[in-house]
Amino acid sequence: MWILIVVFNLAKILFPCYRNFLLVLLESEIKLKTGDQAPDFELLGIDDKMHSLNDYKDYQGVLVIFMCNHCPYVKAKVEAIKEIHNKFKDKIAVVGINSNDPINYPDDNFDSMKKVASEKDIKFDYLVDETQEIAKKYGATCTPDPFLFDKEGKLIFHGRIDDAMNPEQTATEKTMINNLETFLAGKKIDKDFDPSIGCSIKWKEQT
């Protein structure tokens, strides 16, 4: 193990930009279980306003997606997320949360969030989790990592947006849209955990 630590630290010295090309892929993991209550938050949005779960109490459900700006897996899903928002915006609130470390990953800082949202015409709320505490409470591990809650704030689905599991693939199944239609029809989602995959959340270095 100590050899790996030495090699890793040496790479950081020899390749100071290693973070830009080191891509760590992770799948969603279970921390919140089906039926668990959504952890509340009070986070700043790109509209420069604070947002909490209470803002979405009039919707039939809330789709919380941990995402970011730079990850190719998120970039490949932006249009699909926009499609979800446009299709269900009167009934389902879509909320993006960026928990990545903005110091070591400046492409994910708050100003870049505003820029990307403008360029990609993102109309749903996009919030910054500066302390990373919300990602930890939800058990988010990757970007994108979506969590769907019902009107009472109970988790009913945690998982993928569609079945394209890498940025080069074309989706053949719109998993989240299908599950939303099932939920809004008053039916139970059969598969309540269907892991997403993407870049690991970029946690802050411990001091």
Secondary structure, DSSP 8 states (H G I E B T S, - for coil): -HHHHHHHHHHHHH-TTHHHH---EEE---SS-TT-B----EEEETTS-EEEGGGGTTSSEEEEEE--SS-HHHHTTHHHHHHHHHHHTTTEEEEEEE-S-TTT-GGGSHHHHHHHHHHHT--SEEEE-TTSHHHHHHT--EESEEEEEETTSBEEEEE-SSS--STTS--S--HHHHHHHHHHTT---S-SEE--EEEE-------
